[in-house]
Amino acid sequence: MDQPGLDKHQLAGFDVRLRGFSRPVEFEQRREGYRAVFRYETTRVESQPQATQDEALTLLIQTLHTQGYRQLRTQISFRGGVYLGSQELWVEYPDPPSEPEPVGLIAKMMKWFRPRTAQE
């Protein structure tokens, strides 16, 4: 999939089971635009095509947030096909606001039976 001249970022954070990870994000250039692609274990997440690589990366981060990934940050390691190593700063993406805690006895009991998320 390596297409010469495209950016590559390192993405780090916590998955839905609160396990830390660091994986590359690569880009594909299509007729419709750029697509950001993230692979983690058996999961492949890709953004819809966007006009720029930065827009595709932002959309990918938003998608991962909706899936429960937290404390995400990226560091560009290739820009335009040129290796930058780790000299660039990390960019952090704030987690979306969490849902308010439910009130009442039944709501508290229901909380016992639902799966835990990365926020808990």
KOLPAMI-526513 format. One record per residue (C-alpha): residue number from 1; x, y, z negated; residue in three letters. Coordinates in nm, 3 decimals. Layout:
<k NUM; X X; Y Y; Z Z; r ALA>
...
# end
This chain:
<k 1; X 0.000; Y 0.000; Z 0.000; r MET>
<k 2; X 0.298; Y 0.235; Z -0.038; r ASP>
<k 3; X 0.243; Y 0.506; Z 0.218; r GLN>
<k 4; X 0.549; Y 0.729; Z 0.260; r PRO>
<k 5; X 0.508; Y 1.091; Z 0.156; r GLY>
<k 6; X 0.225; Y 1.035; Z -0.092; r LEU>
<k 7; X 0.242; Y 1.118; Z -0.462; r ASP>
<k 8; X 0.267; Y 0.863; Z -0.738; r LYS>
<k 9; X 0.176; Y 0.929; Z -1.102; r HIS>
<k 10; X 0.229; Y 0.734; Z -1.422; r GLN>
<k 11; X -0.098; Y 0.709; Z -1.620; r LEU>
<k 12; X -0.089; Y 0.631; Z -1.993; r ALA>
<k 13; X -0.358; Y 0.607; Z -2.258; r GLY>
<k 14; X -0.580; Y 0.358; Z -2.439; r PHE>
<k 15; X -0.813; Y 0.108; Z -2.275; r ASP>
<k 16; X -1.161; Y 0.018; Z -2.399; r VAL>
<k 17; X -1.013; Y -0.226; Z -2.653; r ARG>
<k 18; X -0.779; Y 0.044; Z -2.792; r LEU>
<k 19; X -0.470; Y -0.114; Z -2.636; r ARG>
<k 20; X -0.206; Y 0.128; Z -2.515; r GLY>
<k 21; X -0.104; Y 0.108; Z -2.150; r PHE>
<k 22; X 0.113; Y 0.282; Z -1.893; r SER>
<k 23; X 0.053; Y 0.206; Z -1.525; r ARG>
<k 24; X 0.118; Y 0.374; Z -1.190; r PRO>
<k 25; X -0.152; Y 0.554; Z -0.995; r VAL>
<k 26; X -0.097; Y 0.540; Z -0.622; r GLU>
<k 27; X -0.273; Y 0.718; Z -0.340; r PHE>
<k 28; X -0.412; Y 0.599; Z -0.010; r GLU>
<k 29; X -0.468; Y 0.836; Z 0.277; r GLN>
<k 30; X -0.780; Y 0.766; Z 0.478; r ARG>
<k 31; X -0.963; Y 0.949; Z 0.751; r ARG>
<k 32; X -1.201; Y 1.086; Z 0.486; r GLU>
<k 33; X -0.921; Y 1.209; Z 0.257; r GLY>
<k 34; X -0.713; Y 1.079; Z -0.032; r TYR>
<k 35; X -0.811; Y 0.803; Z -0.270; r ARG>
<k 36; X -0.643; Y 0.748; Z -0.611; r ALA>
<k 37; X -0.595; Y 0.380; Z -0.701; r VAL>
<k 38; X -0.533; Y 0.243; Z -1.052; r PHE>
<k 39; X -0.468; Y -0.124; Z -1.132; r ARG>
<k 40; X -0.478; Y -0.256; Z -1.486; r TYR>
<k 41; X -0.477; Y -0.627; Z -1.561; r GLU>
<k 42; X -0.759; Y -0.766; Z -1.342; r THR>
<k 43; X -0.923; Y -0.425; Z -1.294; r THR>
<k 44; X -0.889; Y -0.203; Z -0.991; r ARG>
<k 45; X -1.041; Y 0.144; Z -1.014; r VAL>
<k 46; X -1.033; Y 0.382; Z -0.722; r GLU>
<k 47; X -1.173; Y 0.727; Z -0.663; r SER>
<k 48; X -1.395; Y 0.827; Z -0.377; r GLN>
<k 49; X -1.199; Y 1.004; Z -0.100; r PRO>
<k 50; X -1.117; Y 1.367; Z -0.180; r GLN>
<k 51; X -0.959; Y 1.654; Z 0.013; r ALA>
<k 52; X -0.639; Y 1.650; Z -0.197; r THR>
<k 53; X -0.445; Y 1.400; Z -0.403; r GLN>
<k 54; X -0.494; Y 1.614; Z -0.716; r ASP>
<k 55; X -0.873; Y 1.610; Z -0.669; r GLU>
<k 56; X -0.864; Y 1.231; Z -0.623; r ALA>
<k 57; X -0.661; Y 1.195; Z -0.945; r LEU>
<k 58; X -0.906; Y 1.415; Z -1.138; r THR>
<k 59; X -1.199; Y 1.206; Z -1.015; r LEU>
<k 60; X -1.016; Y 0.885; Z -1.113; r LEU>
<k 61; X -0.957; Y 1.021; Z -1.466; r ILE>
<k 62; X -1.327; Y 1.110; Z -1.497; r GLN>
<k 63; X -1.422; Y 0.759; Z -1.384; r THR>
<k 64; X -1.188; Y 0.600; Z -1.640; r LEU>
<k 65; X -1.332; Y 0.823; Z -1.914; r HIS>
<k 66; X -1.684; Y 0.700; Z -1.832; r THR>
<k 67; X -1.555; Y 0.341; Z -1.863; r GLN>
<k 68; X -1.421; Y 0.405; Z -2.214; r GLY>
<k 69; X -1.054; Y 0.481; Z -2.152; r TYR>
<k 70; X -0.922; Y 0.748; Z -2.391; r ARG>
<k 71; X -0.628; Y 0.981; Z -2.455; r GLN>
<k 72; X -0.533; Y 0.974; Z -2.089; r LEU>
<k 73; X -0.230; Y 1.157; Z -1.958; r ARG>
<k 74; X -0.035; Y 1.155; Z -1.634; r THR>
<k 75; X 0.317; Y 1.234; Z -1.524; r GLN>
<k 76; X 0.407; Y 1.271; Z -1.159; r ILE>
<k 77; X 0.699; Y 1.050; Z -1.059; r SER>
<k 78; X 0.694; Y 1.096; Z -0.678; r PHE>
<k 79; X 0.590; Y 1.419; Z -0.500; r ARG>
<k 80; X 0.576; Y 1.406; Z -0.123; r GLY>
<k 81; X 0.784; Y 1.089; Z -0.123; r GLY>
<k 82; X 1.064; Y 1.244; Z -0.334; r VAL>
<k 83; X 1.150; Y 1.064; Z -0.659; r TYR>
<k 84; X 1.125; Y 1.296; Z -0.960; r LEU>
<k 85; X 1.197; Y 1.044; Z -1.235; r GLY>
<k 86; X 1.060; Y 1.159; Z -1.569; r SER>
<k 87; X 1.159; Y 1.525; Z -1.538; r GLN>
<k 88; X 0.803; Y 1.651; Z -1.496; r GLU>
<k 89; X 0.581; Y 1.727; Z -1.796; r LEU>
<k 90; X 0.290; Y 1.505; Z -1.895; r TRP>
<k 91; X -0.058; Y 1.640; Z -1.822; r VAL>
<k 92; X -0.317; Y 1.549; Z -2.086; r GLU>
<k 93; X -0.688; Y 1.506; Z -2.011; r TYR>
<k 94; X -0.919; Y 1.572; Z -2.307; r PRO>
<k 95; X -1.159; Y 1.294; Z -2.396; r ASP>
<k 96; X -1.525; Y 1.368; Z -2.328; r PRO>
<k 97; X -1.727; Y 1.469; Z -2.634; r PRO>
<k 98; X -1.851; Y 1.174; Z -2.836; r SER>
<k 99; X -2.217; Y 1.109; Z -2.895; r GLU>
<k 100; X -2.357; Y 1.228; Z -3.230; r PRO>
<k 101; X -2.396; Y 0.964; Z -3.500; r GLU>
<k 102; X -2.748; Y 0.819; Z -3.522; r PRO>
<k 103; X -2.947; Y 0.897; Z -3.835; r VAL>
<k 104; X -3.184; Y 0.670; Z -4.022; r GLY>
<k 105; X -3.180; Y 0.318; Z -4.153; r LEU>
<k 106; X -3.281; Y 0.144; Z -3.829; r ILE>
<k 107; X -3.024; Y 0.340; Z -3.629; r ALA>
<k 108; X -2.751; Y 0.238; Z -3.876; r LYS>
<k 109; X -2.858; Y -0.125; Z -3.856; r MET>
<k 110; X -2.857; Y -0.115; Z -3.475; r MET>
<k 111; X -2.500; Y 0.016; Z -3.487; r LYS>
<k 112; X -2.391; Y -0.309; Z -3.654; r TRP>
<k 113; X -2.499; Y -0.510; Z -3.349; r PHE>
<k 114; X -2.358; Y -0.303; Z -3.065; r ARG>
<k 115; X -2.005; Y -0.359; Z -2.931; r PRO>
<k 116; X -1.731; Y -0.132; Z -3.060; r ARG>
<k 117; X -1.589; Y 0.134; Z -2.829; r THR>
<k 118; X -1.250; Y 0.301; Z -2.814; r ALA>
<k 119; X -1.386; Y 0.589; Z -3.023; r GLN>
<k 120; X -1.474; Y 0.374; Z -3.323; r GLU>
# end
